């Protein structure tokens, strides 16, 4: 809203009146056009793999690192986990010593 200024008018019969006069305002204008836009829509879903696979280590030891994430596609020969093999190496050394 703009601010008002007041103008006083004196009439012939001596009556004085006050009138509010709105000050001129300037506004910035822009030109708009209609257009089409693409809005991204998100959906939640559950996916199931083609097959569930059980993975069992051939040696015992502490799991040191997991090299894949759940659901990641893997290929034959790819390292999935790194196991601390020091206990297995000690056991193998003791076995060789007793032979």
MDTraj code that builds the backbone (N, CA, C; nanometers):
import mdtraj as md
import numpy as np

residues = "UNK UNK UNK UNK UNK UNK UNK UNK UNK UNK UNK UNK UNK UNK UNK UNK UNK UNK UNK UNK UNK UNK UNK UNK UNK UNK UNK UNK UNK UNK UNK UNK UNK UNK UNK UNK UNK UNK UNK UNK UNK UNK UNK UNK UNK UNK UNK UNK UNK UNK UNK UNK UNK UNK UNK UNK UNK UNK UNK UNK UNK UNK UNK UNK UNK UNK UNK UNK UNK UNK UNK UNK UNK UNK UNK UNK UNK UNK UNK UNK UNK UNK UNK UNK UNK UNK UNK UNK UNK UNK UNK UNK UNK UNK UNK UNK UNK UNK UNK".split()
xyz = np.array([
    [0.0845, -0.1180, 0.0000],
    [0.0000, 0.0000, 0.0000],
    [0.0886, 0.1237, 0.0000],
    [0.0456, 0.2221, -0.0734],
    [0.1208, 0.3461, -0.0788],
    [0.0861, 0.4364, 0.0378],
    [0.1703, 0.5321, 0.0615],
    [0.1395, 0.6258, 0.1694],
    [0.0558, 0.7407, 0.1124],
    [-0.0223, 0.8002, 0.1970],
    [-0.1114, 0.9076, 0.1530],
    [-0.0534, 1.0435, 0.1900],
    [-0.0883, 1.1400, 0.1103],
    [-0.0613, 1.2790, 0.1485],
    [-0.1979, 1.3468, 0.1576],
    [-0.2029, 1.4571, 0.2258],
    [-0.3314, 1.5240, 0.2514],
    [-0.3376, 1.6569, 0.1778],
    [-0.4492, 1.6810, 0.1164],
    [-0.4751, 1.8092, 0.0516],
    [-0.5931, 1.8745, 0.1233],
    [-0.5793, 2.0010, 0.1497],
    [-0.6865, 2.0757, 0.2169],
    [-0.7583, 2.1630, 0.1153],
    [-0.8878, 2.1598, 0.1221],
    [-0.9691, 2.2415, 0.0298],
    [-1.0525, 2.3414, 0.1116],
    [-1.0516, 2.4652, 0.0666],
    [-1.1340, 2.5699, 0.1302],
    [-1.2456, 2.6044, 0.0332],
    [-1.3687, 2.5859, 0.0782],
    [-1.4832, 2.6135, -0.0072],
    [-1.5323, 2.7575, 0.0156],
    [-1.6156, 2.8006, -0.0747],
    [-1.6672, 2.9385, -0.0697],
    [-1.7436, 2.9657, 0.0592],
    [-1.8078, 2.8643, 0.1134],
    [-1.8848, 2.8862, 0.2363],
    [-1.7966, 2.8836, 0.3601],
    [-1.6642, 2.8712, 0.3388],
    [-1.5707, 2.8763, 0.4492],
    [-1.5376, 2.7412, 0.5102],
    [-1.5994, 2.6364, 0.4613],
    [-1.5722, 2.5018, 0.5151],
    [-1.4414, 2.4497, 0.4561],
    [-1.3586, 2.4040, 0.5444],
    [-1.2305, 2.3481, 0.5023],
    [-1.2391, 2.1953, 0.5187],
    [-1.1976, 2.1241, 0.4166],
    [-1.1990, 1.9768, 0.4243],
    [-1.0606, 1.9227, 0.3900],
    [-1.0392, 1.8057, 0.4397],
    [-0.9099, 1.7388, 0.4140],
    [-0.9380, 1.6134, 0.3316],
    [-0.8599, 1.5939, 0.2239],
    [-0.8752, 1.4781, 0.1354],
    [-0.7424, 1.4032, 0.1272],
    [-0.7542, 1.2710, 0.1389],
    [-0.6341, 1.1879, 0.1227],
    [-0.6077, 1.1698, -0.0258],
    [-0.4850, 1.1922, -0.0663],
    [-0.4450, 1.1730, -0.2048],
    [-0.3289, 1.0745, -0.2048],
    [-0.3479, 0.9637, -0.2735],
    [-0.2434, 0.8612, -0.2762],
    [-0.1298, 0.9080, -0.3665],
    [-0.0070, 0.8882, -0.3160],
    [0.1101, 0.9262, -0.3944],
    [0.1277, 0.8269, -0.5082],
    [0.1823, 0.8759, -0.6164],
    [0.2061, 0.7906, -0.7322],
    [0.3157, 0.6896, -0.6983],
    [0.2933, 0.5642, -0.7383],
    [0.3896, 0.4592, -0.7112],
    [0.4374, 0.3991, -0.8419],
    [0.5577, 0.3487, -0.8405],
    [0.6076, 0.2791, -0.9593],
    [0.6319, 0.1332, -0.9235],
    [0.6040, 0.0448, -1.0185],
    [0.6202, -0.0987, -0.9984],
    [0.7017, -0.1561, -1.1127],
    [0.7853, -0.2538, -1.0779],
    [0.8612, -0.3238, -1.1810],
    [0.7682, -0.4254, -1.2465],
    [0.7740, -0.4358, -1.3773],
    [0.6901, -0.5321, -1.4479],
    [0.7776, -0.6301, -1.5232],
    [0.7264, -0.7503, -1.5419],
    [0.7971, -0.8505, -1.6203],
    [0.6973, -0.9150, -1.7151],
    [0.7491, -0.9710, -1.8224],
    [0.6655, -1.0414, -1.9188],
    [0.6789, -1.1901, -1.8916],
    [0.5672, -1.2610, -1.8858],
    [0.5702, -1.4053, -1.8617],
    [0.5140, -1.4782, -1.9819],
    [0.5653, -1.5977, -2.0030],
    [0.5186, -1.6833, -2.1110],
    [0.4755, -1.8159, -2.0515],
    [0.3879, -1.8862, -2.1206],
    [0.3515, -2.0206, -2.0782],
    [0.4497, -2.1188, -2.1404],
    [0.4810, -2.2248, -2.0677],
    [0.5741, -2.3253, -2.1162],
    [0.5438, -2.4579, -2.0477],
    [0.5991, -2.5651, -2.0996],
    [0.5847, -2.6966, -2.0380],
    [0.7102, -2.7258, -1.9573],
    [0.6931, -2.7895, -1.8418],
    [0.8073, -2.8283, -1.7601],
    [0.7914, -2.9740, -1.7200],
    [0.9035, -3.0370, -1.6857],
    [0.9026, -3.1746, -1.6385],
    [0.9299, -3.1703, -1.4887],
    [0.8401, -3.2269, -1.4112],
    [0.8572, -3.2324, -1.2672],
    [0.9048, -3.3719, -1.2291],
    [1.0143, -3.3819, -1.1522],
    [1.0609, -3.5151, -1.1109],
    [0.9625, -3.5755, -1.0103],
    [0.9306, -3.7006, -1.0312],
    [0.8387, -3.7702, -0.9409],
    [0.9141, -3.8893, -0.8834],
    [0.9094, -3.9058, -0.7527],
    [0.9790, -4.0158, -0.6870],
    [0.8778, -4.1197, -0.6420],
    [0.9144, -4.2454, -0.6594],
    [0.8322, -4.3566, -0.6158],
    [0.9169, -4.4459, -0.5274],
    [0.8566, -4.5030, -0.4260],
    [0.9285, -4.6013, -0.3463],
    [0.8922, -4.7398, -0.3981],
    [0.9898, -4.8305, -0.3931],
    [0.9661, -4.9653, -0.4446],
    [1.0588, -5.0626, -0.3745],
    [1.0214, -5.1881, -0.3774],
    [1.1073, -5.2943, -0.3268],
    [1.1427, -5.3839, -0.4437],
    [1.2698, -5.4177, -0.4529],
    [1.3151, -5.5040, -0.5612],
    [1.3717, -5.6316, -0.5013],
    [1.3571, -5.7399, -0.5736],
    [1.4104, -5.8668, -0.5289],
    [1.5057, -5.9171, -0.6356],
    [1.6192, -5.9682, -0.5926],
    [1.7171, -6.0215, -0.6861],
    [1.6690, -6.1495, -0.7515],
    [1.7369, -6.1888, -0.8593],
    [1.6991, -6.3116, -0.9294],
    [1.7276, -6.4342, -0.8441],
    [1.8314, -6.4263, -0.7628],
    [1.8673, -6.5410, -0.6798],
    [1.9336, -6.4915, -0.5517],
    [1.9064, -6.5616, -0.4419],
    [1.9764, -6.5342, -0.3161],
    [2.0895, -6.6348, -0.3046],
    [2.2058, -6.5880, -0.2661],
    [2.3242, -6.6726, -0.2598],
    [2.3820, -6.6668, -0.1197],
    [2.4176, -6.7829, -0.0663],
    [2.4841, -6.7893, 0.0634],
    [2.6341, -6.7946, 0.0383],
    [2.7074, -6.7099, 0.1072],
    [2.8529, -6.7044, 0.0909],
    [2.9160, -6.7568, 0.2196],
    [3.0061, -6.8536, 0.2049],
    [3.0753, -6.9114, 0.3208],
    [3.2252, -6.9052, 0.2956],
    [3.3019, -6.8599, 0.3957],
    [3.4474, -6.8545, 0.3767],
    [3.5094, -6.9944, 0.3845],
    [3.6236, -7.0102, 0.3199],
    [3.6951, -7.1377, 0.3250],
    [3.7915, -7.1421, 0.4420],
    [3.8196, -7.0255, 0.4997],
    [3.9076, -7.0170, 0.6172],
    [3.8373, -6.9369, 0.7249],
    [3.8798, -6.9575, 0.8496],
    [3.8220, -6.8782, 0.9572],
    [3.9149, -6.7608, 0.9862],
    [3.8598, -6.6563, 1.0364],
    [3.9377, -6.5381, 1.0710],
    [3.8456, -6.4190, 1.0857],
    [3.9030, -6.3109, 1.1344],
    [3.8253, -6.1893, 1.1556],
    [3.8027, -6.1186, 1.0231],
    [3.6802, -6.0755, 1.0021],
    [3.6455, -6.0013, 0.8813],
    [3.7081, -5.8618, 0.8920],
    [3.7996, -5.8298, 0.8017],
    [3.8729, -5.7027, 0.8072],
    [3.8081, -5.5935, 0.7214],
    [3.7492, -5.6345, 0.6082],
    [3.6924, -5.5344, 0.5171],
    [3.5850, -5.5983, 0.4307],
    [3.4775, -5.5233, 0.4070],
    [3.3724, -5.5648, 0.3146],
    [3.3906, -5.4815, 0.1880],
    [3.4074, -5.5478, 0.0754],
    [3.4428, -5.4785, -0.0488],
    [3.3231, -5.4521, -0.1403],
    [3.2037, -5.4932, -0.1012],
    [3.0840, -5.4741, -0.1833],
    [2.9724, -5.4195, -0.0957],
    [2.8700, -5.3670, -0.1598],
    [2.7526, -5.3200, -0.0865],
    [2.6348, -5.4098, -0.1201],
    [2.5377, -5.4142, -0.0324],
    [2.4200, -5.4971, -0.0534],
    [2.3507, -5.4568, -0.1828],
    [2.3191, -5.5553, -0.2634],
    [2.2512, -5.5293, -0.3895],
    [2.3445, -5.5011, -0.5065],
    [2.4737, -5.4860, -0.4786],
    [2.5691, -5.4556, -0.5862],
    [2.5871, -5.5780, -0.6758],
    [2.5978, -5.5583, -0.8049],
    [2.6238, -5.6667, -0.8987],
    [2.7719, -5.7001, -0.8918],
    [2.8039, -5.8285, -0.8857],
    [2.9434, -5.8734, -0.8769],
    [2.9718, -5.9713, -0.9899],
    [3.1014, -5.9920, -1.0144],
    [3.1420, -6.0869, -1.1183],
    [3.2281, -6.1952, -1.0561],
    [3.2397, -6.3072, -1.1244],
    [3.3185, -6.4210, -1.0773],
    [3.4634, -6.3772, -1.0551],
    [3.5162, -6.4127, -0.9377],
    [3.6546, -6.3801, -0.9046],
    [3.6723, -6.2465, -0.8329],
    [3.5694, -6.1674, -0.8241],
    [3.5776, -6.0366, -0.7585],
    [3.5913, -6.0555, -0.6076],
    [3.6783, -5.9772, -0.5443],
    [3.6956, -5.9834, -0.3996],
    [3.5731, -5.9234, -0.3321],
    [3.5111, -6.0038, -0.2441],
    [3.3929, -5.9580, -0.1726],
    [3.4273, -5.9145, -0.0307],
    [3.5167, -5.9914, 0.0343],
    [3.5558, -5.9650, 0.1728],
    [3.7049, -5.9889, 0.1880],
    [3.7641, -5.9223, 0.2860],
    [3.9032, -5.9477, 0.3220],
    [3.9005, -6.0019, 0.4643],
    [3.9576, -6.1231, 0.4814],
    [3.9595, -6.1896, 0.6119],
    [4.1025, -6.1888, 0.6627],
    [4.1198, -6.1592, 0.7919],
    [4.2517, -6.1640, 0.8562],
    [4.2954, -6.3100, 0.8580],
    [4.3969, -6.3401, 0.7804],
    [4.4382, -6.4802, 0.7639],
    [4.5531, -6.5197, 0.8559],
    [4.5911, -6.4364, 0.9493],
    [4.7060, -6.4689, 1.0352],
    [4.6821, -6.5961, 1.1159],
    [4.5618, -6.6159, 1.1691],
    [4.5341, -6.7388, 1.2449],
    [4.5448, -6.8619, 1.1559],
    [4.4931, -6.8540, 1.0346],
    [4.5001, -6.9671, 0.9417],
    [4.6451, -6.9952, 0.9041],
    [4.7267, -6.8912, 0.8853],
    [4.8675, -6.9105, 0.8512],
    [4.9421, -6.9779, 0.9658],
    [4.9138, -6.9364, 1.0908],
    [4.9779, -6.9991, 1.2072],
    [4.9390, -7.1462, 1.2182],
    [4.8132, -7.1739, 1.1954],
    [4.7663, -7.3128, 1.2017],
    [4.8349, -7.3963, 1.0943],
    [4.8494, -7.3404, 0.9749],
    [4.9152, -7.4127, 0.8654],
    [5.0616, -7.4357, 0.8989],
    [5.1294, -7.3381, 0.9567],
    [5.2713, -7.3527, 0.9955],
    [5.2872, -7.4625, 1.1004],
    [5.1979, -7.4643, 1.2000],
    [5.2052, -7.5683, 1.3026],
    [5.1827, -7.7064, 1.2424],
    [5.0907, -7.7144, 1.1471],
    [5.0642, -7.8434, 1.0821],
    [5.1855, -7.8927, 1.0064],
    [5.2579, -7.8010, 0.9382],
    [5.3769, -7.8382, 0.8622],
    [5.4889, -7.8792, 0.9563],
    [5.4968, -7.8200, 1.0734],
    [5.6009, -7.8524, 1.1699],
    [5.5824, -7.9923, 1.2279],
    [5.4594, -8.0374, 1.2377],
    [5.4309, -8.1681, 1.2972],
    [5.4379, -8.2801, 1.1949],
    [5.4627, -8.2494, 1.0704],
    [5.4683, -8.3529, 0.9679],
    [5.6075, -8.4078, 0.9570],
])
top = md.Topology()
chain = top.add_chain()
for i, resn in enumerate(residues, 1):
    res = top.add_residue(resn, chain, resSeq=i)
    for name in ("N", "CA", "C"):
        top.add_atom(name, md.element.get_by_symbol(name[0]), res)
traj = md.Trajectory(xyz[None], top)
